[in-house]
Amino acid sequence: MHDLTGRIALVTGAASGIGRAIAEAYAQAGARVVVADIAADKASEAATAIGHGAMAVTMDVTDETQVEEGFARVEHELGAVDILVSNAGVQVISPLVDLPFADWKRMLAIHMDGAFLTSRAAMRQMIASTRGGSIILMGSAHSHVASKFKAPYVAAKHGLLGLARVIAKEGAKDNIRSNVICPGFVRTPLVEKQIPEQARELGISEDDVIRQVMLRDTVDGEFTTLTDIADTAVFLAGFESNALTGQSLVVTHGWHIQ
């Protein structure tokens, strides 16, 4: 189940953080990895570091043309995509009443439009190849719960559950599976940036943000790790039965228990 030899795996937002960790894990499991990222230089650096024939593709997931051209290049050079991880994402911390509409639209475009555009492109290749495949959307514990000051993020992450379930229903006949990974707080640059922002909004110290907000409800007081998420992504990519599709796997050290 953990052998991905011969698979073509495209991971968005893979130049750093969770995406980079998943790309590395896929390469170690035998997959040919496509590092898709809006930052061209960083994507190339990551692909070189990952090795194992990894390929870099510049991709703004909100741009339909870039997504289509990126997937076409992958198909031409490597073959049809077997695994998609829609991981690209950003965060904005703001009370709802102060949130600019432009930030709302940008957040939903990256998380929701990006997931739609990349999933559609992947499904088309998976159907044409007749091999099927695995589509993994990167949700969050906030796909199931809400927090203050994160309205567009919470809304988008909830929306990914619905998208994955539709993909699971429509893709089943072509052996396309779709699931959502829902991490807790992983200490990536995205989360590091949130600590002082939340401290300001909540009027507490940064240490209290970590203890009282981020890790308060975990069973062990620990951050979710990159390895936790990468291992889950390898498991889902290698699970070939429709027995596991349309689901969300919550990886939070017990912060949210379904």
C-alpha positions as a printed NumPy array, in Angstrom:
array([[  0.   ,   0.   ,   0.   ],
       [  2.958,   2.332,   0.545],
       [  4.626,   1.492,  -2.78 ],
       [  3.877,   4.221,  -5.331],
       [  6.368,   3.041,  -7.939],
       [  5.365,   4.122, -11.423],
       [  2.759,   6.647, -10.257],
       [  2.783,  10.271, -11.368],
       [  1.965,  12.544,  -8.418],
       [  1.307,  16.273,  -8.735],
       [  1.358,  18.298,  -5.518],
       [  0.395,  21.971,  -5.486],
       [  2.065,  24.374,  -3.109],
       [  4.899,  21.854,  -2.971],
       [  7.875,  24.208,  -2.802],
       [  7.642,  24.369,   0.997],
       [  5.765,  23.261,   4.095],
       [  3.222,  20.467,   3.973],
       [  3.319,  20.219,   0.187],
       [  7.096,  19.791,   0.181],
       [  6.903,  17.091,   2.864],
       [  4.263,  15.176,   0.878],
       [  6.263,  15.477,  -2.338],
       [  9.352,  14.117,  -0.579],
       [  7.389,  11.221,   0.906],
       [  5.884,  10.346,  -2.474],
       [  9.31 ,  10.332,  -4.103],
       [ 10.639,   8.068,  -1.37 ],
       [  7.681,   5.735,  -1.998],
       [  8.656,   5.5  ,  -5.673],
       [  6.432,   8.071,  -7.387],
       [  7.543,  10.558, -10.03 ],
       [  6.695,  13.828,  -8.346],
       [  5.602,  17.105,  -9.918],
       [  6.337,  20.088,  -7.679],
       [  3.67 ,  22.617,  -8.687],
       [  4.003,  26.053,  -7.115],
       [  3.408,  29.694,  -7.927],
       [  7.036,  30.421,  -7.01 ],
       [  8.986,  29.134, -10.008],
       [ 12.48 ,  29.377,  -8.493],
       [ 11.45 ,  27.665,  -5.269],
       [  9.638,  24.92 ,  -7.184],
       [ 12.771,  24.213,  -9.212],
       [ 14.931,  24.165,  -6.084],
       [ 12.528,  21.775,  -4.366],
       [ 12.366,  19.418,  -7.364],
       [ 16.164,  19.326,  -7.562],
       [ 16.448,  18.615,  -3.845],
       [ 13.79 ,  15.896,  -3.959],
       [ 15.457,  14.142,  -6.89 ],
       [ 14.1  ,  10.8  ,  -8.115],
       [ 13.139,  12.466, -11.411],
       [ 11.009,  15.155,  -9.771],
       [  9.728,  17.846, -12.116],
       [  8.925,  21.499, -11.365],
       [  5.899,  23.266, -12.84 ],
       [  5.015,  26.9  , -12.268],
       [  1.321,  27.024, -11.406],
       [ -0.994,  29.667, -10.024],
       [ -3.899,  27.418,  -9.086],
       [ -6.387,  30.27 ,  -9.509],
       [ -5.417,  30.683, -13.177],
       [ -7.315,  28.267, -15.421],
       [ -4.825,  28.607, -18.261],
       [ -1.807,  27.931, -16.047],
       [ -3.484,  24.879, -14.536],
       [ -4.455,  23.438, -17.904],
       [ -1.05 ,  24.128, -19.45 ],
       [  0.753,  22.711, -16.422],
       [ -1.191,  19.457, -16.505],
       [ -0.719,  19.206, -20.281],
       [  3.045,  19.586, -19.863],
       [  3.124,  16.877, -17.21 ],
       [  1.135,  14.509, -19.41 ],
       [  3.439,  15.193, -22.357],
       [  6.681,  14.738, -20.418],
       [  5.791,  12.124, -17.807],
       [  2.331,  10.742, -18.547],
       [ -1.135,  11.126, -17.069],
       [ -1.377,  12.135, -13.431],
       [ -2.284,   9.292, -11.041],
       [ -2.249,  11.272,  -7.793],
       [ -3.225,  14.883,  -7.127],
       [ -2.703,  16.659,  -3.834],
       [ -4.431,  20.046,  -3.905],
       [ -2.478,  21.699,  -1.139],
       [ -1.818,  25.321,  -2.136],
       [ -3.189,  27.7  ,   0.451],
       [ -2.773,  30.952,   2.365],
       [ -4.218,  32.434,   5.525],
       [ -5.684,  35.814,   6.491],
       [ -6.358,  36.688,  10.131],
       [ -9.033,  39.345,  10.571],
       [-12.338,  39.915,  12.353],
       [-15.181,  39.404,   9.889],
       [-16.351,  43.015,  10.206],
       [-12.894,  44.295,   9.186],
       [-12.193,  41.759,   6.44 ],
       [-11.717,  43.35 ,   2.987],
       [-13.85 ,  41.75 ,   0.291],
       [-10.719,  41.374,  -1.838],
       [ -9.142,  39.145,   0.839],
       [-12.319,  37.054,   1.038],
       [-12.306,  36.519,  -2.729],
       [ -8.562,  35.781,  -2.853],
       [ -8.819,  33.176,  -0.1  ],
       [-11.727,  31.363,  -1.734],
       [-10.04 ,  31.529,  -5.13 ],
       [ -6.853,  29.874,  -3.895],
       [ -8.505,  27.203,  -1.761],
       [-11.73 ,  26.456,  -3.621],
       [-11.123,  27.533,  -7.222],
       [ -7.66 ,  25.972,  -7.058],
       [ -9.045,  22.671,  -5.808],
       [-11.723,  22.672,  -8.516],
       [ -9.401,  23.541, -11.397],
       [ -6.693,  21.035, -10.449],
       [ -9.201,  18.283,  -9.631],
       [-10.967,  18.768, -12.958],
       [ -7.684,  18.59 , -14.865],
       [ -6.561,  15.519, -12.922],
       [ -9.882,  13.73 , -13.396],
       [ -9.757,  14.276, -17.148],
       [ -6.322,  12.649, -17.34 ],
       [ -7.252,   9.832, -14.954],
       [-10.344,   8.97 , -16.993],
       [ -8.46 ,   9.072, -20.3  ],
       [ -5.656,   6.864, -18.976],
       [ -8.228,   4.309, -17.649],
       [ -6.004,   3.866, -14.564],
       [ -8.123,   5.943, -12.218],
       [ -6.309,   7.597,  -9.368],
       [ -6.401,   9.395,  -6.051],
       [ -7.358,  13.034,  -5.503],
       [ -6.465,  14.406,  -2.097],
       [ -7.662,  17.839,  -1.014],
       [ -5.845,  19.532,   1.843],
       [ -8.499,  20.543,   4.309],
       [ -7.992,  21.385,   7.955],
       [ -9.472,  20.766,  11.353],
       [-11.295,  23.925,  10.305],
       [-13.12 ,  21.819,   7.737],
       [-15.156,  20.678,  10.756],
       [-14.904,  23.459,  13.343],
       [-14.672,  27.251,  13.355],
       [-12.32 ,  29.753,  14.936],
       [-12.505,  33.492,  15.303],
       [-10.859,  35.72 ,  12.694],
       [-10.678,  33.043,   9.974],
       [-13.987,  33.397,   8.116],
       [-12.795,  32.804,   4.528],
       [-10.404,  30.028,   5.551],
       [-13.068,  28.174,   7.528],
       [-15.641,  28.641,   4.753],
       [-13.234,  27.349,   2.095],
       [-12.062,  24.384,   4.143],
       [-15.673,  23.384,   4.817],
       [-16.334,  23.665,   1.088],
       [-13.557,  21.211,   0.26 ],
       [-15.498,  18.462,   2.032],
       [-18.404,  18.943,  -0.356],
       [-16.155,  19.037,  -3.413],
       [-14.364,  15.839,  -2.414],
       [-17.663,  14.045,  -1.868],
       [-18.908,  15.019,  -5.325],
       [-15.622,  13.886,  -6.894],
       [-15.97 ,  10.577,  -5.039],
       [-19.494,  10.063,  -6.383],
       [-18.7  ,  11.068,  -9.96 ],
       [-15.284,   9.437, -10.098],
       [-16.166,   6.03 ,  -8.678],
       [-17.042,   4.467, -12.029],
       [-13.555,   5.386, -13.295],
       [-11.807,   4.22 , -10.107],
       [-11.063,   7.782,  -9.008],
       [-11.021,   8.214,  -5.255],
       [-11.183,  11.534,  -3.429],
       [-10.491,  12.277,   0.212],
       [ -9.638,  15.226,   2.43 ],
       [ -6.765,  15.394,   4.898],
       [ -7.642,  17.666,   7.815],
       [ -4.515,  18.603,   9.773],
       [ -4.383,  20.313,  13.094],
       [ -1.812,  23.049,  13.629],
       [  1.425,  22.16 ,  11.852],
       [  4.319,  24.485,  12.658],
       [  4.875,  25.694,   9.109],
       [  5.638,  29.334,   8.158],
       [  1.887,  29.782,   7.597],
       [  1.163,  28.85 ,  11.224],
       [  4.18 ,  30.725,  12.607],
       [  2.758,  33.878,  11.013],
       [ -0.587,  33.304,  12.747],
       [  0.868,  33.214,  16.269],
       [  1.654,  36.944,  16.607],
       [ -1.43 ,  37.86 ,  14.568],
       [ -3.723,  35.938,  16.903],
       [ -1.88 ,  37.28 ,  19.947],
       [ -2.713,  40.816,  18.799],
       [ -6.346,  40.041,  17.995],
       [ -6.958,  38.121,  21.23 ],
       [ -4.88 ,  40.36 ,  23.499],
       [ -2.784,  37.483,  24.862],
       [  0.859,  36.437,  24.648],
       [  2.249,  34.337,  21.828],
       [  2.931,  31.503,  24.294],
       [ -0.715,  31.644,  25.35 ],
       [ -1.81 ,  31.452,  21.708],
       [  0.121,  28.199,  21.411],
       [ -1.055,  26.727,  24.73 ],
       [ -4.602,  28.089,  24.994],
       [ -5.653,  28.233,  21.349],
       [ -3.617,  25.973,  19.117],
       [ -2.83 ,  23.043,  21.381],
       [ -5.365,  23.361,  24.185],
       [ -7.621,  20.522,  23.048],
       [ -4.987,  18.09 ,  21.784],
       [ -4.507,  14.896,  23.785],
       [ -0.765,  15.412,  24.2  ],
       [ -0.082,  19.136,  23.84 ],
       [  1.814,  18.515,  20.613],
       [  1.715,  20.143,  17.192],
       [  0.763,  17.936,  14.264],
       [  3.964,  17.253,  12.323],
       [  4.849,  17.316,   8.654],
       [  5.557,  13.599,   8.928],
       [  2.066,  12.977,  10.329],
       [  0.514,  14.565,   7.243],
       [  2.954,  13.103,   4.711],
       [  2.374,   9.579,   6.045],
       [ -1.387,  10.083,   5.75 ],
       [ -0.996,  11.312,   2.17 ],
       [  1.073,   8.251,   1.221],
       [ -1.544,   5.979,   2.782],
       [ -4.414,   7.596,   0.889],
       [ -2.523,   7.619,  -2.415],
       [ -1.781,   3.924,  -2.125],
       [ -5.237,   2.83 ,  -0.967],
       [ -6.706,   1.58 ,  -4.236],
       [-10.212,   0.573,  -3.188],
       [-13.348,   2.706,  -3.303],
       [-13.896,   1.516,   0.266],
       [-12.093,   4.713,   1.305],
       [-13.425,   7.616,  -0.72 ],
       [-15.376,  10.782,   0.011],
       [-13.949,  10.839,   3.517],
       [-12.032,  13.3  ,   5.67 ],
       [ -9.156,  12.081,   7.805],
       [ -8.628,  14.339,  10.804],
       [ -4.952,  14.374,  11.814],
       [ -4.842,  16.646,  14.853],
       [ -3.428,  14.771,  17.863],
       [ -7.008,  14.519,  19.066],
       [ -7.724,  18.257,  18.864],
       [-10.871,  17.455,  16.893],
       [-12.326,  13.962,  17.23 ],
       [-15.112,  12.998,  14.826]])
